Amino acid sequence: MNKEFVFERLKQLIIVYTYPTLPERNSDIMGNPCFMPAHDAAAFFIDIEKEFSIDLNELLPFLKTFSMDDIAERVSNYYDKK
């Protein structure tokens, strides 16, 4: 799956929780200070799981940071390995 396609879809998902602000592509949404409240971040990751049919156990442990860029890369790599 194309990383840019995944990234664009992630932007559509995250804006629900961050409107009107969209995080920078490489900003850590779980960094300090936290960009998103924990319950919104949890809901966002559940949305990712549903949207891309990816097990969060296959996604979360392998992220360097919780940035949209790293998430898009990991989702893209997941589908490339299938």
N, C-alpha and C positions, 0 to 999 in steps of 0.2 A: 504494500500500500504506500502511496506517495506521501512523504513526510509533509509537504506543503498542504496537501489535502487534509491530512490529519490536523495540522496546525490551525487551518481555517475553521474546521469543525470545532476544535477546542475553544477557539475564540467565541464562537456562537454559544457554546455551553457555559463558559465562565462568565460571560456578560450578565447572565441571569443572576449571578451572585455578587457581582462587583459593580453593576451599573451605578453611576455613569462612567466609572473609571475602569479602564482595561489595563491589567498589569503589563509591564514590559515583557518582551519575548523571553528574556533570560532571567527575569527576577524570580526569586524563590518565593512562591506564594505561602510557604510554611516557614519562611525565614524569620529572623528577628529584626524589627518588629513584624509580627505576623500580618500578612496582607489580608488574609481572610480569617474570620472566626472559625474555630475548629468544626463546628456543626456545618457550616457552609462548605468547608473544604471536604468534609466527609461526603456530603451530598454531591459535590462536584465529581469526586472520584467514583461514586456509585453511578453517576451519569455516564462517565467514561466507560465503566464496565458494561453498562447496557448498550451504549452507542456502538462500541467497537467489539462487543462480545469477547472481551478479554478478562480473564480472571485477575483480580487485583493482586493475587499472590504471584502472578507472572509479571506484574508491572512494578509495584511499589518497591520491592527489595533491590531492584536493579537501577533505580534512579540515583543519579549523582546529586541533583538538587530537584526540588519540586517546581521546576520552571516549565512553562508551556512548551518551550523548545525541547527540553529533555524528555518530557512526556510524549511529545509528537515523535521524537526519534525512537523512543523505546517501543511505542505502538507500531510504528513503521517497521522496525526490526523484527518485532514479534510476527507480523504477517509475512515478512520476507523469509523467515525460517520455516513457515508452515508448508 
